Amino acid sequence: MGRVSWLVVVLAVLAILDLWSELQLLGEHFTWSSLGYAVGQHPLAVAVLLLLILRPTRLR
């Protein structure tokens, strides 16, 4: 169970680092097209973050 927790943390950090520049741009000037671009250019990072949010509670 401890390995799952570290894996979750590592995946989340790597996904956020991958999206960091896009998140800064979205924070400065949000547009729907920039959000779509960020999702389109970083699908794996977005999928990891969504799956971490939506994962079953028994794995937490």
mmCIF file as Biopython writes it, N, C-alpha, C and O atoms, coordinates in Angstrom:
data_model
#
loop_
_atom_site.group_PDB
_atom_site.id
_atom_site.type_symbol
_atom_site.label_atom_id
_atom_site.label_alt_id
_atom_site.label_comp_id
_atom_site.label_asym_id
_atom_site.label_entity_id
_atom_site.label_seq_id
_atom_site.pdbx_PDB_ins_code
_atom_site.Cartn_x
_atom_site.Cartn_y
_atom_site.Cartn_z
_atom_site.occupancy
_atom_site.B_iso_or_equiv
_atom_site.auth_seq_id
_atom_site.auth_asym_id
_atom_site.pdbx_PDB_model_num
ATOM 1   N N  . MET A ? 1  ? 0.816   -1.196 0.000   1.0 0.0 1  A 1 
ATOM 2   C CA . MET A ? 1  ? 0.000   0.000  0.000   1.0 0.0 1  A 1 
ATOM 3   C C  . MET A ? 1  ? 0.862   1.264  0.000   1.0 0.0 1  A 1 
ATOM 4   O O  . MET A ? 1  ? 0.471   2.277  -0.579  1.0 0.0 1  A 1 
ATOM 5   N N  . GLY A ? 2  ? 2.039   1.213  0.647   1.0 0.0 2  A 1 
ATOM 6   C CA . GLY A ? 2  ? 2.925   2.365  0.662   1.0 0.0 2  A 1 
ATOM 7   C C  . GLY A ? 2  ? 3.453   2.713  -0.714  1.0 0.0 2  A 1 
ATOM 8   O O  . GLY A ? 2  ? 3.649   3.886  -1.029  1.0 0.0 2  A 1 
ATOM 9   N N  . ARG A ? 3  ? 3.684   1.700  -1.535  1.0 0.0 3  A 1 
ATOM 10  C CA . ARG A ? 3  ? 4.187   1.963  -2.888  1.0 0.0 3  A 1 
ATOM 11  C C  . ARG A ? 3  ? 3.153   2.682  -3.735  1.0 0.0 3  A 1 
ATOM 12  O O  . ARG A ? 3  ? 3.499   3.522  -4.566  1.0 0.0 3  A 1 
ATOM 13  N N  . VAL A ? 4  ? 1.898   2.358  -3.530  1.0 0.0 4  A 1 
ATOM 14  C CA . VAL A ? 4  ? 0.845   3.032  -4.285  1.0 0.0 4  A 1 
ATOM 15  C C  . VAL A ? 4  ? 0.838   4.517  -3.948  1.0 0.0 4  A 1 
ATOM 16  O O  . VAL A ? 4  ? 0.686   5.350  -4.842  1.0 0.0 4  A 1 
ATOM 17  N N  . SER A ? 5  ? 0.996   4.853  -2.698  1.0 0.0 5  A 1 
ATOM 18  C CA . SER A ? 5  ? 0.988   6.256  -2.291  1.0 0.0 5  A 1 
ATOM 19  C C  . SER A ? 5  ? 2.142   7.024  -2.941  1.0 0.0 5  A 1 
ATOM 20  O O  . SER A ? 5  ? 1.950   8.140  -3.424  1.0 0.0 5  A 1 
ATOM 21  N N  . TRP A ? 6  ? 3.344   6.425  -2.954  1.0 0.0 6  A 1 
ATOM 22  C CA . TRP A ? 6  ? 4.482   7.094  -3.582  1.0 0.0 6  A 1 
ATOM 23  C C  . TRP A ? 6  ? 4.296   7.193  -5.081  1.0 0.0 6  A 1 
ATOM 24  O O  . TRP A ? 6  ? 4.670   8.194  -5.692  1.0 0.0 6  A 1 
ATOM 25  N N  . LEU A ? 7  ? 3.728   6.173  -5.673  1.0 0.0 7  A 1 
ATOM 26  C CA . LEU A ? 7  ? 3.477   6.203  -7.111  1.0 0.0 7  A 1 
ATOM 27  C C  . LEU A ? 7  ? 2.489   7.308  -7.456  1.0 0.0 7  A 1 
ATOM 28  O O  . LEU A ? 7  ? 2.667   8.017  -8.446  1.0 0.0 7  A 1 
ATOM 29  N N  . VAL A ? 8  ? 1.461   7.455  -6.650  1.0 0.0 8  A 1 
ATOM 30  C CA . VAL A ? 8  ? 0.470   8.505  -6.870  1.0 0.0 8  A 1 
ATOM 31  C C  . VAL A ? 8  ? 1.122   9.881  -6.779  1.0 0.0 8  A 1 
ATOM 32  O O  . VAL A ? 8  ? 0.861   10.752 -7.608  1.0 0.0 8  A 1 
ATOM 33  N N  . VAL A ? 9  ? 1.955   10.071 -5.787  1.0 0.0 9  A 1 
ATOM 34  C CA . VAL A ? 9  ? 2.625   11.361 -5.607  1.0 0.0 9  A 1 
ATOM 35  C C  . VAL A ? 9  ? 3.553   11.652 -6.781  1.0 0.0 9  A 1 
ATOM 36  O O  . VAL A ? 9  ? 3.555   12.765 -7.307  1.0 0.0 9  A 1 
ATOM 37  N N  . VAL A ? 10 ? 4.330   10.676 -7.189  1.0 0.0 10 A 1 
ATOM 38  C CA . VAL A ? 10 ? 5.264   10.868 -8.309  1.0 0.0 10 A 1 
ATOM 39  C C  . VAL A ? 10 ? 4.506   11.175 -9.593  1.0 0.0 10 A 1 
ATOM 40  O O  . VAL A ? 10 ? 4.887   12.082 -10.333 1.0 0.0 10 A 1 
ATOM 41  N N  . LEU A ? 11 ? 3.438   10.431 -9.866  1.0 0.0 11 A 1 
ATOM 42  C CA . LEU A ? 11 ? 2.654   10.682 -11.078 1.0 0.0 11 A 1 
ATOM 43  C C  . LEU A ? 11 ? 2.028   12.073 -11.062 1.0 0.0 11 A 1 
ATOM 44  O O  . LEU A ? 11 ? 2.032   12.765 -12.080 1.0 0.0 11 A 1 
ATOM 45  N N  . ALA A ? 12 ? 1.498   12.482 -9.931  1.0 0.0 12 A 1 
ATOM 46  C CA . ALA A ? 12 ? 0.880   13.801 -9.834  1.0 0.0 12 A 1 
ATOM 47  C C  . ALA A ? 12 ? 1.905   14.912 -10.039 1.0 0.0 12 A 1 
ATOM 48  O O  . ALA A ? 12 ? 1.639   15.879 -10.752 1.0 0.0 12 A 1 
ATOM 49  N N  . VAL A ? 13 ? 3.065   14.776 -9.422  1.0 0.0 13 A 1 
ATOM 50  C CA . VAL A ? 13 ? 4.109   15.800 -9.565  1.0 0.0 13 A 1 
ATOM 51  C C  . VAL A ? 13 ? 4.588   15.887 -11.008 1.0 0.0 13 A 1 
ATOM 52  O O  . VAL A ? 13 ? 4.751   16.983 -11.543 1.0 0.0 13 A 1 
ATOM 53  N N  . LEU A ? 14 ? 4.812   14.747 -11.636 1.0 0.0 14 A 1 
ATOM 54  C CA . LEU A ? 14 ? 5.262   14.756 -13.031 1.0 0.0 14 A 1 
ATOM 55  C C  . LEU A ? 14 ? 4.207   15.346 -13.960 1.0 0.0 14 A 1 
ATOM 56  O O  . LEU A ? 14 ? 4.546   16.069 -14.897 1.0 0.0 14 A 1 
ATOM 57  N N  . ALA A ? 15 ? 2.937   15.049 -13.716 1.0 0.0 15 A 1 
ATOM 58  C CA . ALA A ? 15 ? 1.871   15.605 -14.547 1.0 0.0 15 A 1 
ATOM 59  C C  . ALA A ? 15 ? 1.793   17.117 -14.387 1.0 0.0 15 A 1 
ATOM 60  O O  . ALA A ? 15 ? 1.634   17.838 -15.372 1.0 0.0 15 A 1 
ATOM 61  N N  . ILE A ? 16 ? 1.903   17.599 -13.163 1.0 0.0 16 A 1 
ATOM 62  C CA . ILE A ? 16 ? 1.847   19.043 -12.929 1.0 0.0 16 A 1 
ATOM 63  C C  . ILE A ? 16 ? 3.062   19.738 -13.534 1.0 0.0 16 A 1 
ATOM 64  O O  . ILE A ? 16 ? 2.934   20.821 -14.105 1.0 0.0 16 A 1 
ATOM 65  N N  . LEU A ? 17 ? 4.232   19.131 -13.415 1.0 0.0 17 A 1 
ATOM 66  C CA . LEU A ? 17 ? 5.425   19.720 -14.036 1.0 0.0 17 A 1 
ATOM 67  C C  . LEU A ? 17 ? 5.284   19.787 -15.555 1.0 0.0 17 A 1 
ATOM 68  O O  . LEU A ? 17 ? 5.729   20.747 -16.183 1.0 0.0 17 A 1 
ATOM 69  N N  . ASP A ? 18 ? 4.666   18.769 -16.139 1.0 0.0 18 A 1 
ATOM 70  C CA . ASP A ? 18 ? 4.455   18.769 -17.587 1.0 0.0 18 A 1 
ATOM 71  C C  . ASP A ? 18 ? 3.496   19.883 -17.996 1.0 0.0 18 A 1 
ATOM 72  O O  . ASP A ? 18 ? 3.651   20.479 -19.063 1.0 0.0 18 A 1 
ATOM 73  N N  . LEU A ? 19 ? 2.518   20.161 -17.161 1.0 0.0 19 A 1 
ATOM 74  C CA . LEU A ? 19 ? 1.511   21.173 -17.481 1.0 0.0 19 A 1 
ATOM 75  C C  . LEU A ? 19 ? 1.853   22.561 -16.937 1.0 0.0 19 A 1 
ATOM 76  O O  . LEU A ? 19 ? 1.070   23.495 -17.111 1.0 0.0 19 A 1 
ATOM 77  N N  . TRP A ? 20 ? 2.994   22.713 -16.291 1.0 0.0 20 A 1 
ATOM 78  C CA . TRP A ? 20 ? 3.292   23.948 -15.564 1.0 0.0 20 A 1 
ATOM 79  C C  . TRP A ? 20 ? 3.198   25.205 -16.432 1.0 0.0 20 A 1 
ATOM 80  O O  . TRP A ? 20 ? 2.555   26.176 -16.031 1.0 0.0 20 A 1 
ATOM 81  N N  . SER A ? 21 ? 3.812   25.208 -17.588 1.0 0.0 21 A 1 
ATOM 82  C CA . SER A ? 21 ? 3.781   26.417 -18.426 1.0 0.0 21 A 1 
ATOM 83  C C  . SER A ? 21 ? 2.371   26.700 -18.928 1.0 0.0 21 A 1 
ATOM 84  O O  . SER A ? 21 ? 1.962   27.857 -19.022 1.0 0.0 21 A 1 
ATOM 85  N N  . GLU A ? 22 ? 1.633   25.649 -19.249 1.0 0.0 22 A 1 
ATOM 86  C CA . GLU A ? 22 ? 0.249   25.838 -19.698 1.0 0.0 22 A 1 
ATOM 87  C C  . GLU A ? 22 ? -0.616  26.380 -18.560 1.0 0.0 22 A 1 
ATOM 88  O O  . GLU A ? 22 ? -1.475  27.232 -18.787 1.0 0.0 22 A 1 
ATOM 89  N N  . LEU A ? 23 ? -0.396  25.893 -17.344 1.0 0.0 23 A 1 
ATOM 90  C CA . LEU A ? 23 ? -1.159  26.379 -16.198 1.0 0.0 23 A 1 
ATOM 91  C C  . LEU A ? 23 ? -0.848  27.843 -15.914 1.0 0.0 23 A 1 
ATOM 92  O O  . LEU A ? 23 ? -1.740  28.599 -15.530 1.0 0.0 23 A 1 
ATOM 93  N N  . GLN A ? 24 ? 0.393   28.248 -16.097 1.0 0.0 24 A 1 
ATOM 94  C CA . GLN A ? 24 ? 0.752   29.659 -15.915 1.0 0.0 24 A 1 
ATOM 95  C C  . GLN A ? 24 ? 0.044   30.525 -16.950 1.0 0.0 24 A 1 
ATOM 96  O O  . GLN A ? 24 ? -0.489  31.583 -16.616 1.0 0.0 24 A 1 
ATOM 97  N N  . LEU A ? 25 ? 0.038   30.084 -18.195 1.0 0.0 25 A 1 
ATOM 98  C CA . LEU A ? 25 ? -0.643  30.849 -19.241 1.0 0.0 25 A 1 
ATOM 99  C C  . LEU A ? 25 ? -2.141  30.931 -18.986 1.0 0.0 25 A 1 
ATOM 100 O O  . LEU A ? 25 ? -2.752  31.983 -19.172 1.0 0.0 25 A 1 
ATOM 101 N N  . LEU A ? 26 ? -2.733  29.813 -18.557 1.0 0.0 26 A 1 
ATOM 102 C CA . LEU A ? 26 ? -4.162  29.821 -18.253 1.0 0.0 26 A 1 
ATOM 103 C C  . LEU A ? 26 ? -4.465  30.735 -17.074 1.0 0.0 26 A 1 
ATOM 104 O O  . LEU A ? 26 ? -5.507  31.390 -17.048 1.0 0.0 26 A 1 
ATOM 105 N N  . GLY A ? 27 ? -3.570  30.783 -16.106 1.0 0.0 27 A 1 
ATOM 106 C CA . GLY A ? 27 ? -3.773  31.657 -14.957 1.0 0.0 27 A 1 
ATOM 107 C C  . GLY A ? 27 ? -3.690  33.131 -15.317 1.0 0.0 27 A 1 
ATOM 108 O O  . GLY A ? 27 ? -4.402  33.955 -14.745 1.0 0.0 27 A 1 
ATOM 109 N N  . GLU A ? 28 ? -2.831  33.459 -16.254 1.0 0.0 28 A 1 
ATOM 110 C CA . GLU A ? 28 ? -2.670  34.855 -16.659 1.0 0.0 28 A 1 
ATOM 111 C C  . GLU A ? 28 ? -3.803  35.322 -17.567 1.0 0.0 28 A 1 
ATOM 112 O O  . GLU A ? 28 ? -4.306  36.436 -17.421 1.0 0.0 28 A 1 
ATOM 113 N N  . HIS A ? 29 ? -4.199  34.469 -18.499 1.0 0.0 29 A 1 
ATOM 114 C CA . HIS A ? 29 ? -5.239  34.867 -19.446 1.0 0.0 29 A 1 
ATOM 115 C C  . HIS A ? 29 ? -5.986  33.627 -19.910 1.0 0.0 29 A 1 
ATOM 116 O O  . HIS A ? 29 ? -5.550  32.942 -20.835 1.0 0.0 29 A 1 
ATOM 117 N N  . PHE A ? 30 ? -7.106  33.342 -19.268 1.0 0.0 30 A 1 
ATOM 118 C CA . PHE A ? 30 ? -7.870  32.144 -19.589 1.0 0.0 30 A 1 
ATOM 119 C C  . PHE A ? 30 ? -8.694  32.350 -20.852 1.0 0.0 30 A 1 
ATOM 120 O O  . PHE A ? 30 ? -9.398  33.350 -20.989 1.0 0.0 30 A 1 
ATOM 121 N N  . THR A ? 31 ? -8.601  31.404 -21.766 1.0 0.0 31 A 1 
ATOM 122 C CA . THR A ? 31 ? -9.522  31.311 -22.894 1.0 0.0 31 A 1 
ATOM 123 C C  . THR A ? 31 ? -9.853  29.839 -23.073 1.0 0.0 31 A 1 
ATOM 124 O O  . THR A ? 31 ? -9.068  28.963 -22.709 1.0 0.0 31 A 1 
ATOM 125 N N  . TRP A ? 32 ? -11.014 29.583 -23.633 1.0 0.0 32 A 1 
ATOM 126 C CA . TRP A ? 32 ? -11.409 28.190 -23.855 1.0 0.0 32 A 1 
ATOM 127 C C  . TRP A ? 32 ? -10.498 27.519 -24.868 1.0 0.0 32 A 1 
ATOM 128 O O  . TRP A ? 32 ? -10.224 26.323 -24.767 1.0 0.0 32 A 1 
ATOM 129 N N  . SER A ? 33 ? -10.030 28.282 -25.841 1.0 0.0 33 A 1 
ATOM 130 C CA . SER A ? 33 ? -9.140  27.671 -26.833 1.0 0.0 33 A 1 
ATOM 131 C C  . SER A ? 33 ? -7.785  27.313 -26.218 1.0 0.0 33 A 1 
ATOM 132 O O  . SER A ? 33 ? -7.189  26.305 -26.596 1.0 0.0 33 A 1 
ATOM 133 N N  . SER A ? 34 ? -7.290  28.124 -25.276 1.0 0.0 34 A 1 
ATOM 134 C CA . SER A ? 34 ? -6.030  27.771 -24.616 1.0 0.0 34 A 1 
ATOM 135 C C  . SER A ? 34 ? -6.201  26.550 -23.721 1.0 0.0 34 A 1 
ATOM 136 O O  . SER A ? 34 ? -5.275  25.750 -23.585 1.0 0.0 34 A 1 
ATOM 137 N N  . LEU A ? 35 ? -7.360  26.398 -23.116 1.0 0.0 35 A 1 
ATOM 138 C CA . LEU A ? 35 ? -7.637  25.195 -22.331 1.0 0.0 35 A 1 
ATOM 139 C C  . LEU A ? 35 ? -7.681  23.969 -23.233 1.0 0.0 35 A 1 
ATOM 140 O O  . LEU A ? 35 ? -7.131  22.922 -22.890 1.0 0.0 35 A 1 
ATOM 141 N N  . GLY A ? 36 ? -8.328  24.096 -24.379 1.0 0.0 36 A 1 
ATOM 142 C CA . GLY A ? 36 ? -8.362  22.992 -25.337 1.0 0.0 36 A 1 
ATOM 143 C C  . GLY A ? 36 ? -6.988  22.655 -25.873 1.0 0.0 36 A 1 
ATOM 144 O O  . GLY A ? 36 ? -6.667  21.485 -26.081 1.0 0.0 36 A 1 
ATOM 145 N N  . TYR A ? 37 ? -6.177  23.670 -26.097 1.0 0.0 37 A 1 
ATOM 146 C CA . TYR A ? 37 ? -4.808  23.444 -26.558 1.0 0.0 37 A 1 
ATOM 147 C C  . TYR A ? 37 ? -3.998  22.702 -25.506 1.0 0.0 37 A 1 
ATOM 148 O O  . TYR A ? 37 ? -3.255  21.776 -25.831 1.0 0.0 37 A 1 
ATOM 149 N N  . ALA A ? 38 ? -4.136  23.102 -24.252 1.0 0.0 38 A 1 
ATOM 150 C CA . ALA A ? 38 ? -3.391  22.450 -23.166 1.0 0.0 38 A 1 
ATOM 151 C C  . ALA A ? 38 ? -3.779  20.982 -23.049 1.0 0.0 38 A 1 
ATOM 152 O O  . ALA A ? 38 ? -2.917  20.121 -22.877 1.0 0.0 38 A 1 
ATOM 153 N N  . VAL A ? 39 ? -5.055  20.701 -23.142 1.0 0.0 39 A 1 
ATOM 154 C CA . VAL A ? 39 ? -5.518  19.307 -23.071 1.0 0.0 39 A 1 
ATOM 155 C C  . VAL A ? 39 ? -5.050  18.532 -24.295 1.0 0.0 39 A 1 
ATOM 156 O O  . VAL A ? 39 ? -4.655  17.371 -24.180 1.0 0.0 39 A 1 
ATOM 157 N N  . GLY A ? 40 ? -5.089  19.153 -25.449 1.0 0.0 40 A 1 
ATOM 158 C CA . GLY A ? 40 ? -4.676  18.480 -26.679 1.0 0.0 40 A 1 
ATOM 159 C C  . GLY A ? 40 ? -3.186  18.216 -26.767 1.0 0.0 40 A 1 
ATOM 160 O O  . GLY A ? 40 ? -2.768  17.211 -27.342 1.0 0.0 40 A 1 
ATOM 161 N N  . GLN A ? 41 ? -2.377  19.106 -26.203 1.0 0.0 41 A 1 
ATOM 162 C CA . GLN A ? 41 ? -0.928  18.952 -26.273 1.0 0.0 41 A 1 
ATOM 163 C C  . GLN A ? 41 ? -0.351  18.109 -25.140 1.0 0.0 41 A 1 
ATOM 164 O O  . GLN A ? 41 ? 0.783   17.639 -25.234 1.0 0.0 41 A 1 
ATOM 165 N N  . HIS A ? 42 ? -1.117  17.914 -24.074 1.0 0.0 42 A 1 
ATOM 166 C CA . HIS A ? 42 ? -0.639  17.151 -22.914 1.0 0.0 42 A 1 
ATOM 167 C C  . HIS A ? 42 ? -1.695  16.140 -22.466 1.0 0.0 42 A 1 
ATOM 168 O O  . HIS A ? 42 ? -2.115  16.173 -21.309 1.0 0.0 42 A 1 
ATOM 169 N N  . PRO A ? 43 ? -2.132  15.249 -23.348 1.0 0.0 43 A 1 
ATOM 170 C CA . PRO A ? 43 ? -3.233  14.346 -22.980 1.0 0.0 43 A 1 
ATOM 171 C C  . PRO A ? 43 ? -2.875  13.375 -21.856 1.0 0.0 43 A 1 
ATOM 172 O O  . PRO A ? 43 ? -3.731  13.054 -21.032 1.0 0.0 43 A 1 
ATOM 173 N N  . LEU A ? 44 ? -1.642  12.907 -21.806 1.0 0.0 44 A 1 
ATOM 174 C CA . LEU A ? 44 ? -1.264  11.957 -20.759 1.0 0.0 44 A 1 
ATOM 175 C C  . LEU A ? 44 ? -1.271  12.619 -19.383 1.0 0.0 44 A 1 
ATOM 176 O O  . LEU A ? 44 ? -1.759  12.032 -18.417 1.0 0.0 44 A 1 
ATOM 177 N N  . ALA A ? 45 ? -0.742  13.821 -19.287 1.0 0.0 45 A 1 
ATOM 178 C CA . ALA A ? 45 ? -0.728  14.527 -18.005 1.0 0.0 45 A 1 
ATOM 179 C C  . ALA A ? 45 ? -2.148  14.826 -17.532 1.0 0.0 45 A 1 
ATOM 180 O O  . ALA A ? 45 ? -2.452  14.683 -16.348 1.0 0.0 45 A 1 
ATOM 181 N N  . VAL A ? 46 ? -3.010  15.238 -18.444 1.0 0.0 46 A 1 
ATOM 182 C CA . VAL A ? 46 ? -4.400  15.513 -18.089 1.0 0.0 46 A 1 
ATOM 183 C C  . VAL A ? 46 ? -5.097  14.226 -17.659 1.0 0.0 46 A 1 
ATOM 184 O O  . VAL A ? 46 ? -5.845  14.227 -16.682 1.0 0.0 46 A 1 
ATOM 185 N N  . ALA A ? 47 ? -4.861  13.136 -18.374 1.0 0.0 47 A 1 
ATOM 186 C CA . ALA A ? 47 ? -5.474  11.855 -18.019 1.0 0.0 47 A 1 
ATOM 187 C C  . ALA A ? 47 ? -5.007  11.381 -16.649 1.0 0.0 47 A 1 
ATOM 188 O O  . ALA A ? 47 ? -5.810  10.881 -15.862 1.0 0.0 47 A 1 
ATOM 189 N N  . VAL A ? 48 ? -3.723  11.532 -16.357 1.0 0.0 48 A 1 
ATOM 190 C CA . VAL A ? 48 ? -3.198  11.127 -15.044 1.0 0.0 48 A 1 
ATOM 191 C C  . VAL A ? 48 ? -3.877  11.927 -13.941 1.0 0.0 48 A 1 
ATOM 192 O O  . VAL A ? 48 ? -4.306  11.353 -12.940 1.0 0.0 48 A 1 
ATOM 193 N N  . LEU A ? 49 ? -3.979  13.231 -14.103 1.0 0.0 49 A 1 
ATOM 194 C CA . LEU A ? 49 ? -4.606  14.053 -13.071 1.0 0.0 49 A 1 
ATOM 195 C C  . LEU A ? 49 ? -6.081  13.717 -12.906 1.0 0.0 49 A 1 
ATOM 196 O O  . LEU A ? 49 ? -6.574  13.656 -11.780 1.0 0.0 49 A 1 
ATOM 197 N N  . LEU A ? 50 ? -6.790  13.500 -13.998 1.0 0.0 50 A 1 
ATOM 198 C CA . LEU A ? 50 ? -8.202  13.130 -13.904 1.0 0.0 50 A 1 
ATOM 199 C C  . LEU A ? 50 ? -8.385  11.774 -13.242 1.0 0.0 50 A 1 
ATOM 200 O O  . LEU A ? 50 ? -9.276  11.607 -12.409 1.0 0.0 50 A 1 
ATOM 201 N N  . LEU A ? 51 ? -7.557  10.809 -13.600 1.0 0.0 51 A 1 
ATOM 202 C CA . LEU A ? 51 ? -7.670  9.490  -12.990 1.0 0.0 51 A 1 
ATOM 203 C C  . LEU A ? 51 ? -7.303  9.519  -11.513 1.0 0.0 51 A 1 
ATOM 204 O O  . LEU A ? 51 ? -7.888  8.777  -10.724 1.0 0.0 51 A 1 
ATOM 205 N N  . LEU A ? 52 ? -6.359  10.349 -11.125 1.0 0.0 52 A 1 
ATOM 206 C CA . LEU A ? 52 ? -6.024  10.467 -9.706  1.0 0.0 52 A 1 
ATOM 207 C C  . LEU A ? 52 ? -7.173  11.081 -8.916  1.0 0.0 52 A 1 
ATOM 208 O O  . LEU A ? 52 ? -7.409  10.707 -7.767  1.0 0.0 52 A 1 
ATOM 209 N N  . ILE A ? 53 ? -7.880  12.010 -9.522  1.0 0.0 53 A 1 
ATOM 210 C CA . ILE A ? 53 ? -9.019  12.633 -8.854  1.0 0.0 53 A 1 
ATOM 211 C C  . ILE A ? 53 ? -10.192 11.659 -8.765  1.0 0.0 53 A 1 
ATOM 212 O O  . ILE A ? 53 ? -10.880 11.607 -7.746  1.0 0.0 53 A 1 
ATOM 213 N N  . LEU A ? 54 ? -10.422 10.891 -9.824  1.0 0.0 54 A 1 
ATOM 214 C CA . LEU A ? 54 ? -11.602 10.031 -9.903  1.0 0.0 54 A 1 
ATOM 215 C C  . LEU A ? 54 ? -11.378 8.605  -9.431  1.0 0.0 54 A 1 
ATOM 216 O O  . LEU A ? 54 ? -12.298 7.791  -9.500  1.0 0.0 54 A 1 
ATOM 217 N N  . ARG A ? 55 ? -10.182 8.276  -8.955  1.0 0.0 55 A 1 
ATOM 218 C CA . ARG A ? 55 ? -9.897  6.893  -8.573  1.0 0.0 55 A 1 
ATOM 219 C C  . ARG A ? 55 ? -10.713 6.486  -7.356  1.0 0.0 55 A 1 
ATOM 220 O O  . ARG A ? 55 ? -11.121 7.334  -6.562  1.0 0.0 55 A 1 
ATOM 221 N N  . PRO A ? 56 ? -10.950 5.191  -7.212  1.0 0.0 56 A 1 
ATOM 222 C CA . PRO A ? 56 ? -11.743 4.713  -6.064  1.0 0.0 56 A 1 
ATOM 223 C C  . PRO A ? 56 ? -11.057 5.025  -4.735  1.0 0.0 56 A 1 
ATOM 224 O O  . PRO A ? 56 ? -9.829  5.070  -4.658  1.0 0.0 56 A 1 
ATOM 225 N N  . THR A ? 57 ? -11.845 5.236  -3.710  1.0 0.0 57 A 1 
ATOM 226 C CA . THR A ? 57 ? -11.297 5.615  -2.407  1.0 0.0 57 A 1 
ATOM 227 C C  . THR A ? 57 ? -10.558 4.462  -1.737  1.0 0.0 57 A 1 
ATOM 228 O O  . THR A ? 57 ? -9.742  4.711  -0.850  1.0 0.0 57 A 1 
ATOM 229 N N  . ARG A ? 58 ? -10.804 3.233  -2.117  1.0 0.0 58 A 1 
ATOM 230 C CA . ARG A ? 58 ? -10.122 2.111  -1.475  1.0 0.0 58 A 1 
ATOM 231 C C  . ARG A ? 58 ? -8.631  2.109  -1.806  1.0 0.0 58 A 1 
ATOM 232 O O  . ARG A ? 58 ? -7.856  1.473  -1.091  1.0 0.0 58 A 1 
ATOM 233 N N  . LEU A ? 59 ? -8.204  2.797  -2.861  1.0 0.0 59 A 1 
ATOM 234 C CA . LEU A ? 59 ? -6.797  2.869  -3.211  1.0 0.0 59 A 1 
ATOM 235 C C  . LEU A ? 59 ? -6.086  4.023  -2.519  1.0 0.0 59 A 1 
ATOM 236 O O  . LEU A ? 59 ? -4.860  4.112  -2.586  1.0 0.0 59 A 1 
ATOM 237 N N  . ARG A ? 60 ? -6.811  4.894  -1.867  1.0 0.0 60 A 1 
ATOM 238 C CA . ARG A ? 60 ? -6.207  6.057  -1.205  1.0 0.0 60 A 1 
ATOM 239 C C  . ARG A ? 60 ? -5.572  5.686  0.097   1.0 0.0 60 A 1 
ATOM 240 O O  . ARG A ? 60 ? -5.018  6.546  0.781   1.0 0.0 60 A 1 
#
